[in-house]
Amino acid sequence: MALKIFNTISRRFELFEPLERGVARFYTCGPTVYNFAHIGNFRAYVFEDLLRRQLKASGFKVCQVMNLTDVDDKTIRGAKAAGLSLKEFTGKYKKAFFEDIAILGIEKAEFYPAATDHIPEMIALIQKLIENGFAYKSQDGSVYFAVEKFDGYGKLAHLDKTGLKAGARVLHDEYEKEHLADFALWKAWDEADGDVWWDAPWGRGRPGWHIECSAMGMKYLGESFDIHTGGVDNMFPHHENEIAQSEAATGKPFVKYWMHCEHLRVNGEKMSKSLGNFYTLRDLLEKGYHGREIRYVLLSAHYRQTLNFTFNALHAARTALARIDDFMIRMRELTVTKQSSQKSAEPEWVAEARKSFVSAMEDDLNTPQALAALFDFVTMGNKMVSENRVTPYDAEAVLCLMEEIDKTLGIIIKAEDRPDEKILEMVARREEARKNKNWNVSDKIRNDLLALGWEVRDTPAGPKVRKKYK
């Protein structure tokens, strides 16, 4: 298999060839745990999950690191406003983050390092930068990276340094692209930090945001690794600064491939609380939408294209997923209801569907094309069933391919979601009650099934039961 990705630093499509044969090491910028993550954040996390899944589908062993930023300007301000310790404040949002990614079907990374657990590594990296002549201590005890001493600064964001404001020092973590600024590696303690500080050779303080990712990435993945991902808003200054400080410290290339996903907009506008279009995952769940529907919308656009998130899109996702669910039920029924037939090779139409899907995903995670291949497959499968041209073995081949596809997309009902004997017995009792026009009993059984996570649909061919996703 040949996975092709768009490398931000080269601005070219490149064949993915890891530094170590058969192993893909990649770092993803995780949440700053000062609030509940919003759907713009999850757009990036779903993209990174797709990348992880596709790397595995392409035959690579994956080692993924996603950091948890639990000390920075925002977390300190939030803890102080809430009257909590930094650990208590961020702990709540760490827990919420892991609950949310489970709802969205995001696979767990191998490592989730928290910044506060890796202060010694950050201090050691800063010390090395000072020794190499790329960092200096200011009068207040902060330590800055000297941007002009690193020749390659700006290569990721492709900065045109002409006319940029140079020589300024920037103490806060985020700043505008117009500044060619020396950025803080270590921030000297002041009263606003309260009890958040660590001792370092150059004085009491705390790390800057940018140094955190370099230190943790290199600890778990090595001084050079394969892929670094994030949103386009991370490209500058955060990722640019990561490259500068990492390569200045080691003298080695930091990352081989950089991948960035575009912004998410809501109803065509930038998401903001003032516009009333700011949504966390929990907001959408409270409105009655399911994690699978939200995931579907978040992966429906190519990761390098702006995604316009709308409630109409969520409704369309519900319809599309119901179509897949019905197709899966139809195929499962064929494997057990039709008489046995001679086992045969995988049907050509199934093989062609696999080829189309794999080709789309290996083309820089082209999810719109992959979804088109999936629904073309569903259409063909339904046509073949209508023409009575699907054997039980064909249906098994279809289900196997659907499970393969689901390993990448994470939106298809699994085979293990078949109703068990208890559920089928409840459906049969409900149908008997309906035939006897005992509507109270019928409604009670329907509600009992819903409470167990199953929903029943009455069709001309009889009742159909399927797993209800939360």
Summary of the structure (lengths in Angstrom):
residues: 470
radius of gyration: 26.1
end to end distance: 34.5
largest distance: 86.8
contacts: 1486
relative contact order: 0.11
helix: 49%
strand: 19%
